[in-house]
């Protein structure tokens, strides 16, 4: 008798589409915003001694990084918006003390071409920094600046394009602005996203925003995933089904990391055709099952930077050397640890994802060795490098 079983598809995470946090860019230079375009072109801004400049590279290919000369006509340059339907990118330029403009560019055959420009509203900014976001339709401008009677340091303001000119920037009020520094505005689907300084740290927030009236609701702090405790978290944006932000620890020699939280495509489970000709019953003597147990001591320890779930190159090399020595089919226990910094939710997330990222690396680069992997995690009260780690145990 032939029994036919058809191919079926299933969703990850018990019927839902899972999301993965991925590092797009990591640099010791100060990362001042970024955007991932639909063609997987990563466009990012770096603060340097000579000014602020825009670079691009293909996702996952840092060797393709280049300074975009066409987008860097000022001493200070920043991507401040875009339109995915027209393929335009909006870029702020400041040349010296006086000239400030937003230029529009289109990407054609791998190169940016200028298509137009628009002046900024007249304003006297008393702050060292200026943050800008231009809406997709070019009709609404969000500004982070210190203009006259601010609530504290930089506040958030809104200006509308009416009668071929910008209206006077309107302060969004005490619902959003505090005695702290509000910066990095971004708007999507009537929601305002921004960052707020809190002592040496910064966190991402969201607030409902009526673009017609400029009225903003009460801000809510973003999830711990994009708000690492005691760290610099900023430039959050939501594009389609993806969320992006920048994070850096407050430790010396820390890295700025551009993250994206995106959907993981559902996997397919293929069930082959099974031929059932006949059933033969035989007496089979089964040998005693050998039960393996986890070794008492780890075979390898891997360490992390503050709040990072990704290994640096030195640790990746150590992992590769270890795995190359193991025979095919080796059973491993991967245990991720988090130290005592942050909320309970954040620490649990970090400990689990450290183990998960190592597992993903093994399955991607060592799939031919058919390792059998079990995941564990532990959150510790102690703080410091010795508690920011992943341990690999052999089953014996």
PyMOL commands that set and color helices and strands:
alter all, ss='L'
color gray80, all
select helices_A, chain A and resi 12-15+62-64+69-71+224-226+313-325+344-365+367-369+385-387
alter helices_A, ss='H'
color red, helices_A
select strands_A, chain A and resi 2-3+8-9+19-27+30-36+41-48+51-58+66-67+76-83+88-95+99-108+111-119+131-134+140-145+155-162+165-166+170-171+182-188+191-198+201-210+215-216+220-221+231-239+242-249+256-263+268-269+274-275+300-303+331-338+372-379+389-394
alter strands_A, ss='S'
color yellow, strands_A
deselect
rebuild
show_as cartoon
